[in-house]
Amino acid sequence: MAIDSYFNGERRGEGPAGKMEMQDNNNQEMSLFKLNLWFGRSLWGMQLRDEQIALDYLMTRPEINPNKIGVQGMSMGSTRAWWLAAIDDRIQAWWV
């Protein structure tokens, strides 16, 4: 399963300033960063939470063996892969 993280893919322009953020990806990242600070959370933590929600969904699928869930990524995704493996016991293997 691959999900669009904040300010990427179909989620671009869905931040606090809407379509205005489509002009410069850094604007959306910065506004989401600031918004999450106001709520006492971090953008990085919210990205990891999104991936945990994806895991929640995978666990409901009958074709998924919950003992064989792995995670992988490249670039920032690889960093999130090992962070996710560190905070969620459902991850059994990771590749970076």
All heavy atoms as an XYZ file, in Angstrom:
783
protein
N       0.853     -1.161      0.000
C       0.000      0.000      0.000
C       0.897      1.222      0.000
O       1.886      1.275      0.724
C      -0.878     -0.006      1.255
C      -1.566      1.306      1.518
S      -2.552      1.311      3.028
C      -4.103      0.836      2.342
N       0.564      2.187     -0.806
C       1.290      3.463     -0.817
C       0.265      4.581     -0.679
O      -0.733      4.606     -1.399
C       2.086      3.617     -2.102
N       0.506      5.471      0.257
C      -0.417      6.598      0.453
C       0.293      7.889      0.085
O       1.514      7.976      0.135
C      -0.936      6.661      1.906
C       0.224      6.871      2.893
C      -1.726      5.413      2.254
C      -0.211      7.134      4.320
N      -0.490      8.879     -0.330
C       0.067     10.206     -0.558
C       0.242     10.879      0.791
O      -0.719     11.014      1.548
C      -0.866     11.056     -1.426
C      -0.857     10.639     -2.886
O       0.140     10.038     -3.316
O      -1.839     10.918     -3.589
N       1.455     11.269      1.073
C       1.728     11.979      2.313
C       1.299     13.439      2.161
O       1.006     13.908      1.061
C       3.222     11.887      2.626
O       3.480     12.382      3.913
N       1.260     14.135      3.265
C       0.943     15.563      3.223
C       1.761     16.268      2.146
O       2.929     15.939      1.930
C       1.300     16.222      4.566
C       0.342     15.939      5.686
C       0.589     14.930      6.601
C      -0.800     16.705      5.855
C      -0.275     14.686      7.647
C      -1.668     16.472      6.900
C      -1.399     15.454      7.796
O      -2.255     15.219      8.823
N       1.170     17.238      1.487
C       1.745     18.087      0.437
C       2.391     17.296     -0.699
O       3.306     17.764     -1.353
C       2.689     19.172      1.007
C       3.876     18.690      1.812
C       5.070     18.384      1.195
C       3.785     18.569      3.190
C       6.152     17.955      1.923
C       4.865     18.140      3.935
C       6.049     17.836      3.293
N       1.869     16.099     -0.987
C       2.339     15.276     -2.098
C       1.146     14.650     -2.812
O       0.102     14.402     -2.202
C       3.262     14.149     -1.605
C       4.601     14.672     -1.152
O       5.431     15.021     -1.960
N       4.793     14.743      0.161
N       1.312     14.360     -4.092
C       0.289     13.658     -4.865
C      -1.055     14.360     -4.845
O      -1.137     15.579     -4.997
N      -2.107     13.586     -4.643
C      -3.462     14.147     -4.653
C      -3.763     15.017     -3.440
O      -4.795     15.681     -3.389
C      -4.499     13.018     -4.750
C      -4.469     12.311     -6.086
C      -5.512     11.212     -6.189
O      -6.346     11.061     -5.270
O      -5.493     10.496     -7.203
N      -2.866     15.015     -2.456
C      -3.082     15.847     -1.270
C      -2.511     17.250     -1.438
O      -2.702     18.095     -0.567
C      -2.474     15.172     -0.045
C      -3.238     13.899      0.312
C      -2.642     13.205      1.471
N      -3.098     13.804      2.717
C      -2.823     13.296      3.906
N      -2.101     12.202      4.000
N      -3.253     13.881      4.996
N      -1.798     17.496     -2.541
C      -1.275     18.844     -2.771
C      -2.438     19.814     -2.915
O      -3.444     19.522     -3.535
C      -0.418     18.891     -4.037
C       0.909     18.212     -3.850
C       1.849     18.477     -4.992
N       2.239     19.878     -4.952
C       2.405     20.623     -6.041
N       2.223     20.114     -7.230
N       2.765     21.885     -5.924
N      -2.308     20.971     -2.321
C      -3.358     21.974     -2.394
C      -4.505     21.726     -1.445
O      -5.515     22.414     -1.497
N      -4.367     20.756     -0.566
C      -5.425     20.435      0.394
C      -5.098     20.967      1.789
O      -5.785     20.634      2.745
C      -5.641     18.916      0.458
C      -6.060     18.296     -0.859
C      -7.413     18.791     -1.348
O      -8.319     18.978     -0.514
O      -7.547     19.016     -2.561
N      -4.053     21.760      1.903
C      -3.659     22.312      3.189
C      -4.478     23.526      3.563
O      -5.465     23.863      2.897
N      -4.086     24.238      4.604
C      -4.854     25.369      5.125
C      -5.104     26.485      4.110
O      -6.139     27.130      4.149
C      -3.999     25.883      6.289
C      -3.146     24.738      6.668
C      -2.922     23.943      5.427
N      -4.167     26.729      3.178
C      -4.351     27.804      2.197
C      -4.922     27.293      0.875
O      -5.016     28.035     -0.092
C      -3.035     28.539      1.959
N      -5.285     26.043      0.820
C      -5.948     25.487     -0.358
C      -5.098     25.544     -1.614
O      -3.894     25.313     -1.582
N      -5.731     25.848     -2.719
C      -5.080     25.814     -4.032
C      -3.944     26.822     -4.165
O      -3.089     26.672     -5.024
C      -6.103     26.032     -5.152
C      -7.184     24.970     -5.192
C      -6.607     23.606     -5.479
C      -7.696     22.554     -5.482
N      -7.202     21.207     -5.374
N      -3.917     27.857     -3.325
C      -2.811     28.823     -3.376
C      -1.477     28.129     -3.117
O      -0.442     28.563     -3.578
C      -3.027     29.951     -2.362
C      -4.146     30.897     -2.754
S      -4.512     32.161     -1.502
C      -2.960     32.481     -0.733
N      -1.514     27.036     -2.389
C      -0.291     26.325     -2.055
C       0.252     25.496     -3.216
O       1.360     24.993     -3.148
C      -0.529     25.424     -0.838
C      -0.803     26.239      0.400
C      -1.398     25.429      1.527
O      -1.972     24.355      1.257
O      -1.311     25.877      2.675
N      -0.521     25.352     -4.276
C      -0.074     24.563     -5.429
C       1.080     25.249     -6.149
O       1.852     24.611     -6.850
C      -1.224     24.335     -6.416
C      -2.335     23.471     -5.863
S      -1.853     21.769     -5.631
C      -1.898     21.180     -7.301
N       1.226     26.564     -5.986
C       2.272     27.308     -6.676
C       3.650     26.936     -6.165
O       4.603     26.884     -6.922
C       2.042     28.812     -6.513
C       0.733     29.266     -7.115
C       0.400     30.684     -6.717
O       1.198     31.378     -6.109
N      -0.797     31.123     -7.049
N       3.768     26.680     -4.904
C       5.069     26.387     -4.301
C       4.868     25.356     -3.198
O       4.232     25.638     -2.194
C       5.675     27.678     -3.726
C       7.034     27.457     -3.082
O       7.554     26.328     -3.109
O       7.574     28.435     -2.537
N       5.409     24.161     -3.413
C       5.223     23.077     -2.445
C       5.716     23.463     -1.054
O       5.174     23.031     -0.054
C       5.953     21.821     -2.936
C       5.281     20.554     -2.458
O       4.079     20.510     -2.270
N       6.074     19.534     -2.256
N       6.745     24.305     -0.964
C       7.266     24.715      0.342
C       6.246     25.514      1.131
O       6.233     25.464      2.349
C       8.558     25.512      0.182
C       9.693     24.631     -0.307
O       9.725     23.440     -0.034
N      10.609     25.216     -1.044
N       5.384     26.291      0.434
C       4.357     27.058      1.138
C       3.382     26.134      1.855
O       3.000     26.388      2.987
C       3.595     27.971      0.179
C       4.403     29.181     -0.214
O       5.339     29.567      0.475
N       4.066     29.774     -1.342
N       2.969     25.055      1.186
C       2.038     24.142      1.828
C       2.713     23.427      2.985
O       2.136     23.268      4.047
C       1.494     23.130      0.830
C       0.411     22.274      1.458
C      -0.287     21.376      0.461
O       0.061     21.327     -0.701
N      -1.280     20.661      0.923
N       3.953     23.005      2.793
C       4.668     22.332      3.872
C       4.795     23.261      5.079
O       4.534     22.851      6.219
C       6.050     21.902      3.396
C       6.843     21.167      4.452
C       8.212     20.723      3.952
O       8.567     20.996      2.799
O       8.916     20.085      4.749
N       5.140     24.507      4.842
C       5.310     25.453      5.947
C       3.980     25.748      6.633
O       3.915     25.792      7.869
C       5.940     26.750      5.445
C       6.285     27.728      6.563
S       7.379     27.048      7.839
C       8.876     26.829      6.924
N       2.905     25.915      5.874
C       1.625     26.210      6.525
C       1.125     25.004      7.322
O       0.563     25.167      8.400
C       0.582     26.685      5.512
O       0.290     25.697      4.573
N       1.344     23.788      6.801
C       0.957     22.600      7.572
C       1.818     22.447      8.816
O       1.331     22.042      9.877
C       1.058     21.351      6.698
C      -0.037     21.198      5.646
C       0.328     20.115      4.649
C      -1.371     20.904      6.302
N       3.105     22.762      8.678
C       4.015     22.710      9.826
C       3.524     23.654     10.921
O       3.394     23.271     12.085
C       5.428     23.077      9.376
C       6.416     23.169     10.497
C       6.973     22.019     11.040
C       6.780     24.396     11.011
C       7.886     22.106     12.083
C       7.690     24.491     12.053
C       8.243     23.348     12.585
N       3.204     24.891     10.540
C       2.739     25.891     11.513
C       1.397     25.502     12.115
O       1.182     25.627     13.328
C       2.625     27.265     10.844
C       3.947     27.882     10.505
C       3.733     29.204      9.780
C       5.028     29.823      9.345
N       4.825     31.064      8.577
N       0.466     25.027     11.272
C      -0.853     24.639     11.760
C      -0.742     23.541     12.811
O      -1.376     23.613     13.869
C      -1.726     24.158     10.597
C      -3.118     23.657     10.982
C      -3.992     24.803     11.453
C      -3.762     22.930      9.824
N       0.086     22.543     12.528
C       0.234     21.448     13.495
C       0.876     21.926     14.786
O       0.526     21.435     15.861
C       1.008     20.291     12.869
C       0.117     19.445     11.992
O      -0.810     18.829     12.483
N       0.365     19.457     10.697
N       1.780     22.882     14.719
C       2.358     23.435     15.950
C       1.287     24.078     16.824
O       1.315     23.944     18.044
C       3.452     24.449     15.628
C       4.787     23.878     15.194
C       5.771     25.010     14.877
C       5.374     22.964     16.250
N       0.333     24.773     16.188
C      -0.746     25.395     16.945
C      -1.574     24.352     17.688
O      -2.127     24.619     18.746
C      -1.669     26.213     16.035
C      -1.104     27.555     15.697
C      -0.573     27.956     14.520
C      -0.996     28.685     16.569
N      -0.148     29.255     14.595
C      -0.397     29.730     15.845
C      -1.352     28.920     17.896
C      -0.142     30.980     16.392
C      -1.103     30.177     18.438
C      -0.504     31.181     17.682
N      -1.668     23.156     17.119
C      -2.428     22.081     17.760
C      -1.566     21.223     18.671
O      -2.025     20.203     19.195
C      -3.108     21.200     16.704
C      -4.267     21.878     16.025
C      -4.220     22.158     14.670
C      -5.392     22.230     16.738
C      -5.279     22.775     14.035
C      -6.458     22.850     16.119
C      -6.402     23.123     14.757
N      -0.300     21.597     18.858
C       0.576     20.871     19.770
C       1.096     19.561     19.214
O       1.357     18.620     19.965
N       1.224     19.493     17.905
C       1.740     18.275     17.277
C       2.726     18.661     16.185
O       2.885     19.839     15.874
C       0.596     17.430     16.726
C      -0.306     18.194     15.781
C      -1.566     17.435     15.472
N      -2.298     18.148     14.442
C      -3.600     18.164     14.320
N      -4.351     17.488     15.160
N      -4.176     18.825     13.350
N       3.394     17.679     15.622
C       4.367     17.975     14.569
C       3.883     17.411     13.237
O       3.147     16.413     13.197
C       5.730     17.358     14.910
O       5.675     15.949     14.836
N       4.317     18.027     12.156
C       3.981     17.536     10.826
C       4.542     16.129     10.639
O       3.886     15.251     10.093
C       4.515     18.486      9.756
C       4.242     18.110      8.304
C       2.762     17.915      8.039
C       4.818     19.165      7.363
N       5.780     15.896     11.111
C       6.399     14.577     11.018
C       5.546     13.523     11.742
O       5.294     12.442     11.220
C       7.805     14.628     11.612
C       8.562     13.361     11.472
C       8.811     12.442     12.454
C       9.167     12.846     10.296
N       9.551     11.394     11.961
C       9.772     11.626     10.621
C       9.259     13.302      8.974
C      10.459     10.851      9.706
C       9.942     12.532      8.064
C      10.529     11.320      8.432
N       5.099     13.864     12.928
C       4.251     12.946     13.688
C       2.936     12.665     12.990
O       2.437     11.532     13.013
N       2.367     13.668     12.344
C       1.113     13.470     11.622
C       1.318     12.585     10.399
O       0.445     11.785     10.059
C       0.498     14.816     11.230
C       0.060     15.648     12.430
S      -1.039     14.792     13.574
C      -2.484     14.592     12.556
N       2.468     12.703      9.747
C       2.765     11.825      8.620
C       2.876     10.376      9.100
O       2.352      9.457      8.458
C       4.049     12.263      7.917
C       3.881     13.561      7.147
C       5.185     14.049      6.568
O       6.160     14.246      7.289
N       5.197     14.249      5.267
N       3.523     10.165     10.218
C       3.614      8.819     10.774
C       2.241      8.309     11.207
O       1.922      7.127     11.033
C       4.591      8.793     11.946
C       6.064      8.926     11.556
C       6.918      9.198     12.780
C       6.540      7.681     10.827
N       1.427      9.183     11.748
C       0.068      8.790     12.145
C      -0.741      8.355     10.927
O      -1.493      7.381     10.993
C      -0.625      9.930     12.890
C      -2.022      9.579     13.340
C      -2.016      8.463     14.383
N      -3.365      8.031     14.662
C      -3.762      6.773     14.674
N      -2.918      5.793     14.462
N      -5.006      6.457     14.921
N      -0.589      9.049      9.804
C      -1.261      8.639      8.568
C      -0.883      7.209      8.196
O      -1.716      6.416      7.770
C      -0.878      9.556      7.409
C      -1.722     10.802      7.319
O      -2.676     10.947      8.104
O      -1.426     11.629      6.439
N       0.385      6.891      8.347
C       0.840      5.550      8.000
C       0.309      4.516      8.986
O       0.008      3.384      8.604
C       2.361      5.526      7.898
C       2.796      6.340      6.684
C       4.271      6.613      6.622
O       5.034      6.097      7.453
O       4.661      7.356      5.712
N       0.148      4.900     10.250
C      -0.460      3.987     11.214
C      -1.939      3.753     10.876
O      -2.445      2.647     11.044
C      -0.318      4.524     12.635
C       1.096      4.426     13.155
C       1.199      4.883     14.590
O       0.832      6.010     14.920
N       1.687      3.999     15.442
N      -2.609      4.782     10.372
C      -4.006      4.617      9.948
C      -4.079      3.672      8.753
O      -4.988      2.835      8.668
C      -4.647      5.985      9.644
C      -4.804      6.783     10.941
C      -5.985      5.825      8.932
C      -5.161      8.235     10.741
N      -3.108      3.764      7.841
C      -3.041      2.825      6.717
C      -2.840      1.402      7.234
O      -3.464      0.452      6.729
C      -1.926      3.222      5.755
N      -1.991      1.244      8.258
C      -1.810     -0.077      8.870
C      -3.109     -0.573      9.503
O      -3.447     -1.758      9.392
C      -0.724     -0.027      9.942
C       0.718      0.006      9.475
C       1.648      0.230     10.665
C       1.079     -1.256      8.734
N      -3.842      0.325     10.158
C      -5.135     -0.047     10.744
C      -6.032     -0.645      9.666
O      -6.690     -1.670      9.880
C      -5.836      1.163     11.363
C      -5.147      1.710     12.592
O      -4.311      0.998     13.188
O      -5.444      2.866     12.949
N      -6.063      0.010      8.501
C      -6.891     -0.484      7.395
C      -6.391     -1.844      6.912
O      -7.185     -2.776      6.720
C      -6.905      0.514      6.241
C      -7.558     -0.055      5.004
C      -8.945     -0.229      4.946
C      -6.794     -0.457      3.923
C      -9.548     -0.782      3.830
C      -7.388     -1.011      2.801
C      -8.760     -1.174      2.761
O      -9.350     -1.725      1.657
N      -5.077     -1.975      6.709
C      -4.534     -3.253      6.245
C      -4.899     -4.395      7.187
O      -5.164     -5.514      6.740
C      -3.010     -3.170      6.110
C      -2.476     -2.423      4.900
C      -0.951     -2.349      4.957
C      -2.927     -3.076      3.606
N      -4.910     -4.117      8.465
C      -5.225     -5.155      9.452
C      -6.669     -5.656      9.324
O      -6.988     -6.738      9.818
C      -4.976     -4.638     10.872
C      -3.535     -4.239     11.151
S      -2.377     -5.592     11.034
C      -2.625     -6.365     12.612
N      -7.550     -4.883      8.683
C      -8.944     -5.307      8.499
C      -9.114     -6.196      7.276
O     -10.167     -6.801      7.104
C      -9.895     -4.096      8.357
O      -9.659     -3.454      7.107
C      -9.737     -3.138      9.523
N      -8.103     -6.264      6.416
C      -8.190     -7.010      5.161
C      -7.930     -8.496      5.407
O      -6.906     -8.851      5.984
C      -7.202     -6.471      4.136
C      -7.332     -4.986      3.859
C      -8.601     -4.629      3.170
N      -8.723     -5.447      1.958
C      -9.817     -5.496      1.220
N     -10.877     -4.805      1.561
N      -9.858     -6.242      0.145
N      -8.835     -9.375      4.943
C      -8.657    -10.811      5.189
C      -7.453    -11.407      4.458
O      -6.905    -12.417      4.907
C      -9.969    -11.423      4.687
C     -10.530    -10.424      3.733
C     -10.070     -9.078      4.220
N      -7.025    -10.796      3.357
C      -5.899    -11.342      2.601
C      -4.531    -10.935      3.161
O      -3.494    -11.371      2.669
C      -5.990    -10.942      1.114
C      -5.810     -9.471      0.837
C      -7.078     -8.627      0.916
O      -8.083     -9.074      1.502
O      -7.045     -7.502      0.396
N      -4.516    -10.106      4.196
C      -3.267     -9.640      4.788
C      -2.920    -10.496      6.005
O      -3.738    -10.668      6.911
C      -3.376     -8.156      5.217
C      -3.661     -7.258      4.015
C      -2.127     -7.694      5.951
C      -2.586     -7.249      2.957
N      -1.709    -11.025      6.006
C      -1.208    -11.755      7.171
C      -0.599    -10.729      8.124
O       0.427    -10.122      7.804
C      -0.153    -12.778      6.744
C       0.372    -13.595      7.906
O       0.272    -13.204      9.066
N       0.951    -14.740      7.597
N      -1.199    -10.496      9.279
C      -0.705     -9.452     10.185
C       0.690     -9.726     10.741
O       1.332     -8.824     11.260
C      -1.747     -9.418     11.302
C      -2.439    -10.727     11.249
C      -2.368    -11.198      9.816
N       1.165    -10.957     10.601
C       2.506    -11.291     11.074
C       3.578    -11.092     10.008
O       4.751    -11.384     10.260
C       2.538    -12.734     11.564
C       1.604    -12.954     12.732
O       1.578    -12.157     13.662
N       0.817    -14.001     12.678
N       3.181    -10.610      8.846
C       4.135    -10.438      7.752
C       3.999     -9.064      7.103
O       4.035     -8.939      5.887
C       3.941    -11.531      6.703
C       4.285    -12.911      7.215
C       4.226    -13.924      6.123
C       4.647    -15.295      6.651
N       4.662    -16.286      5.592
N       3.858     -8.037      7.912
C       3.755     -6.683      7.386
C       5.120     -6.026      7.441
O       5.778     -6.009      8.477
C       2.712     -5.846      8.173
C       1.317     -6.451      7.971
C       2.745     -4.391      7.734
C       0.225     -5.752      8.726
N       5.545     -5.502      6.303
C       6.821     -4.806      6.219
C       6.605     -3.398      5.708
O       5.513     -3.034      5.265
N       7.632     -2.599      5.772
C       7.560     -1.222      5.308
C       8.862     -0.881      4.601
O       9.926     -1.389      4.958
C       7.265     -0.247      6.489
C       8.361     -0.253      7.515
C       6.977      1.150      6.005
N       8.763     -0.064      3.568
C       9.962      0.376      2.868
C       9.737      1.791      2.364
O       8.619      2.277      2.306
C      10.304     -0.544      1.707
C       9.358     -0.449      0.534
C       9.826     -1.305     -0.626
O      10.692     -2.138     -0.486
N       9.244     -1.090     -1.772
N      10.805      2.432      1.991
C      10.694      3.771      1.448
C      12.012      4.205      0.863
O      13.036      3.542      1.018
N      11.973      5.331      0.174
C      13.203      5.920     -0.335
C      13.199      7.401     -0.001
O      12.148      8.004      0.174
C      13.353      5.687     -1.842
C      12.181      6.130     -2.678
S      12.295      5.598     -4.386
C      13.420      6.780     -5.040
N      14.364      7.947      0.174
C      14.546      9.338      0.567
C      13.875      9.553      1.933
O      14.125      8.801      2.863
C      13.999     10.265     -0.519
O      14.396     11.590     -0.275
N      13.009     10.561      2.042
C      12.348     10.800      3.319
C      11.476      9.610      3.711
O      11.284      9.328      4.891
C      11.499     12.075      3.259
C      10.878     12.443      4.590
S      10.043     14.032      4.651
C       8.598     13.753      3.669
N      10.967      8.887      2.721
C      10.157      7.698      2.999
C      10.934      6.616      3.717
O      10.375      5.881      4.533
N      12.232      6.504      3.426
C      13.018      5.494      4.130
C      13.198      5.873      5.595
O      13.179      5.013      6.471
C      14.375      5.286      3.449
O      15.179      6.436      3.566
N      13.332      7.159      5.860
C      13.437      7.606      7.251
C      12.133      7.339      7.981
O      12.115      6.858      9.114
C      13.798      9.098      7.317
O      14.987      9.318      6.564
C      14.000      9.556      8.743
N      11.010      7.620      7.312
C       9.715      7.332      7.939
C       9.518      5.836      8.119
O       8.879      5.410      9.076
C       8.568      7.945      7.132
C       8.457      9.436      7.351
C       7.091     10.010      7.083
N       6.351      9.421      6.005
C       6.317      9.900      4.759
N       7.016     10.950      4.423
N       5.577      9.309      3.854
N      10.073      5.022      7.215
C       9.936      3.566      7.336
C      10.557      3.081      8.642
O       9.943      2.313      9.387
C      10.574      2.869      6.131
N      11.788      3.513      8.930
C      12.387      3.022     10.174
C      11.776      3.666     11.402
O      11.713      3.061     12.466
C      13.916      3.051     10.154
C      14.650      4.313     10.005
C      15.195      4.807      8.867
C      14.998      5.240     11.038
N      15.846      5.990      9.126
C      15.744      6.277     10.455
C      14.741      5.299     12.408
C      16.224      7.354     11.168
C      15.230      6.381     13.132
C      15.965      7.389     12.502
N      11.275      4.901     11.286
C      10.559      5.499     12.416
C       9.274      4.709     12.685
O       8.936      4.425     13.835
C      10.216      6.959     12.124
C      11.253      7.932     12.530
C      12.465      8.141     11.938
C      11.178      8.859     13.604
N      13.138      9.139     12.579
C      12.368      9.601     13.613
C      10.206      9.142     14.567
C      12.621     10.596     14.538
C      10.459     10.138     15.487
C      11.661     10.846     15.468
N       8.542      4.375     11.615
C       7.304      3.625     11.781
C       7.585      2.260     12.404
O       6.869      1.822     13.305
C       6.588      3.467     10.431
C       5.204      2.832     10.476
C       4.247      3.661     11.324
C       4.665      2.651      9.071
N       8.642      1.600     11.949
C       9.017      0.306     12.529
C       9.385      0.452     14.004
O       9.134     -0.454     14.799
C      10.184     -0.298     11.746
N       9.939      1.598     14.371
C      10.335      1.821     15.763
C       9.136      2.077     16.679
O       9.152      1.697     17.841
C      11.310      2.993     15.855
N       8.089      2.706     16.148
C       6.963      3.081     17.014
C       5.767      2.141     16.917
O       4.851      2.243     17.715
C       6.491      4.530     16.758
C       5.896      4.684     15.360
C       7.619      5.517     16.996
C       5.219      6.023     15.111
N       5.765      1.233     15.928
C       4.601      0.369     15.737
C       5.039     -1.088     15.643
O       5.740     -1.477     14.712
C       3.839      0.779     14.474
C       2.412      0.267     14.477
O       2.228     -0.961     14.671
O       1.495      1.081     14.291
N       4.625     -1.888     16.610
C       5.016     -3.296     16.672
C       4.429     -4.144     15.558
O       4.823     -5.301     15.395
C       4.618     -3.899     18.023
C       5.426     -3.330     19.169
O       6.545     -2.846     18.928
O       4.938     -3.369     20.313
N       3.487     -3.615     14.802
C       2.905     -4.392     13.703
C       3.877     -4.552     12.533
O       3.716     -5.453     11.721
C       1.605     -3.748     13.225
C       0.520     -3.756     14.291
C      -0.718     -3.037     13.844
N      -0.475     -1.603     13.790
C      -1.412     -0.712     13.480
N      -2.640     -1.116     13.185
N      -1.143      0.581     13.469
N       4.889     -3.712     12.458
C       5.892     -3.802     11.401
C       6.871     -4.903     11.762
O       7.516     -4.853     12.814
C       6.630     -2.455     11.205
C       5.651     -1.333     10.892
C       7.699     -2.591     10.133
C       4.872     -1.525      9.620
N       6.990     -5.894     10.896
C       7.862     -7.036     11.148
C       9.176     -6.970     10.369
O      10.132     -7.656     10.693
C       7.124     -8.337     10.812
C       5.856     -8.529     11.631
C       6.122     -8.586     13.120
O       7.000     -9.316     13.572
N       5.392     -7.803     13.898
N       9.200     -6.178      9.307
C      10.411     -6.060      8.489
C      10.432     -4.677      7.856
O       9.391     -4.066      7.640
C      10.426     -7.125      7.394
N      11.633     -4.155      7.591
C      11.759     -2.860      6.928
C      12.957     -2.873      6.008
O      13.945     -3.562      6.232
C      11.806     -1.701      7.914
C      12.905     -1.782      8.908
C      14.148     -1.217      8.821
C      12.888     -2.492     10.145
N      14.882     -1.520      9.930
C      14.142     -2.319     10.757
C      11.946     -3.279     10.789
C      14.470     -2.888     11.973
C      12.277     -3.849     11.994
C      13.514     -3.635     12.570
N      12.844     -2.106      4.939
C      13.913     -1.959      3.957
C      14.140     -0.485      3.727
O      13.194      0.265      3.536
C      13.520     -2.595      2.616
C      13.175     -4.017      2.698
C      14.006     -5.073      2.502
C      11.904     -4.588      3.011
N      13.338     -6.247      2.665
C      12.040     -5.980      2.977
C      10.639     -4.051      3.315
C      10.978     -6.844      3.232
C       9.604     -4.910      3.571
C       9.775     -6.291      3.538
N      15.351     -0.067      3.799
C      15.682      1.346      3.553
C      16.837      1.453      2.595
O      17.596      0.538      2.397
C      15.976      2.124      4.848
C      14.736      2.246      5.684
C      17.094      1.464      5.640
